[in-house]
Amino acid sequence: MDRSASHKLTIPYLGDVLISDNQEIGERIKRAGMSFDIDKINWSEYPFKPTVKLFTGFSEEYLWICYEVKGDFFRAKALVDQDAVWQDSCVEFFIYSGDENGILSNSDTIYRNFEFNVLGVCLSAVGTKSKRVRLALEEMNQILRFPSIDKNNLPSEGDCFDWNLVVAIPLRILGIDQGSAFRANFYKCGDLTAHPHFLSWSSIEAANPDFHLPQFFGRLELGKS
């Protein structure tokens, strides 16, 4: 496992974030948040590697994540939450917030996945790898998304393009708060894009592409305000 998974990283407190100022949100997270790359190619048969930078921090109510993607290939077929967003130009966040000792066996580990395509359409579920339950509409509506792509002026499918997406997930849904330690991984994928790819922040040791392996999640914690 790579160093990101063996050392605990601290996500900084951002203070108040003005949700009404969409343009400023991403810049605020870049200035005050923590940053790292989603750049691990875990499966050599999928060598395509767009440049993916991630910035993250938290406020009183939300975990904020800003994905910055360069050199991707456009696809956006999923238009409604809980559609197959992983087939599109997609970024993802998986989290395990339980007892750290319980992550060693992924067969019964309960974790959450949050997957977003370039339009901010989200798929999210909670449960074990084999038995997952989709989040209810009420919870899905609480996840804020700020995409850079204008739905009225989209690139053509297969075009190479740059994009970014800011999301804010309520801490309550994640089951964490200030000082909480947890395990997580961040991903970039696009199963049916012109160049399928499966990048991760924390390395994954598996024979085939599979993000649902919490034993390879990295270690993080929320800092103090």
C-alpha positions, -999 to +999 in steps of 0.1 A: +000+000+000+013+035-008+022+061+018-011+079+014-028+049+030-002+043+057+000+079+071-030+098+084-036+131+065-054+160+082-082+178+063-082+215+073-112+235+086-123+261+060-144+283+082-177+297+068-182+289+031-207+312+013-228+287-008-243+316-027-210+325-043-204+296-066-174+310-084-156+317-051-162+283-035-136+264-056-110+291-051-116+291-014-111+254-012-079+256-033-065+284-010-073+269+024-078+232+018-055+202+014-045+191-021-032+158-036-033+140-069-055+111-080-028+095-101-024+058-093-027+035-123-035+002-106-042-019-138-017-017-166-042-026-192-058+008-186-029+032-190-049+064-198-041+090-172-059+124-173-044+149-148-066+150-117-060+173-087-081+172-056-086+199-030-106+193+002-115+209+034-145+211+058-169+236+072-194+233+101-218+213+081-200+199+050-170+181+037-160+201+006-142+184-023-130+201-055-119+179-084-099+196-111-095+174-143-074+181-174-072+160-206-104+139-201-127+126-228-163+138-226-192+115-219-223+125-199-252+101-205-264+099-168-289+128-163-307+117-131-293+109-096-286+072-091-280+066-129-248+049-141-225+079-136-194+057-135-197+051-172-194+088-179-165+113-172-166+106-135-150+113-101-157+094-069-153+094-031-156+063-009-156+065+029-155+041+059-161+058+092-163+029+115-138+011+138-105+010+119-099-026+129-131-036+111-118-025+077-095-055+074-123-077+060-140-060+032-167-087+030-187-072+058-174-037+060-201-010+058-190+020+037-204+048+016-198+057-020-204+090-037-199+090-075-204+121-097-203+126-134-192+158-151-227+173-147-227+167-110-252+139-113-246+116-083-249+079-074-246+071-038-252+040-016-243+025+018-237-011+029-213-039+024-197-047-010-223-073-018-253-057-003-257-019-009-287+004-004-291+036-025-294+068-005-330+082-003-340+112-023-341+134+008-304+127+015-294+130-022-309+165-023-287+176+006-255+169-014-244+202-031-228+201-065-212+230-085-201+217-120-180+239-143-198+225-174-228+243-187-256+218-195-267+241-224-233+241-241-218+207-238-187+193-256-194+166-282-190+130-269-154+119-272-140+155-272-109+160-251-117+187-225-109+201-190-134+203-162-139+208-125-165+199-100-171+211-064-192+189-041-203+194-005-214+163+014-231+168+048-209+156+077-240+141+092-245+118+062-208+108+064-210+101+101-180+123+109-173+156+127-143+177+138-115+155+150-130+123+134-106+098+119-118+077+090-107+058+059-114+069+024-103+068-012-107+091-041-111+080-078-113+091-114-129+068-139-148+066-171-158+030-180-175+039-213-155+070-223-132+070-254-103+060-231-116+039-202-095+045-170-095+037-133-073+060-113-071+062-075-055+083-048-046+054-025-032+024-044-053-007-049-039-043-051-064-063-071-064-083-103-092-064-120-106-028-117-125-026-084-130+005-062-151-014-037-122-026-016-121-006+016-090-024+029-071-002+005-086+031+016-062+058+029-063+072+064-076+108+070-090+129+098-108+162+101-087+189+118-099+214+145-114+248+138 
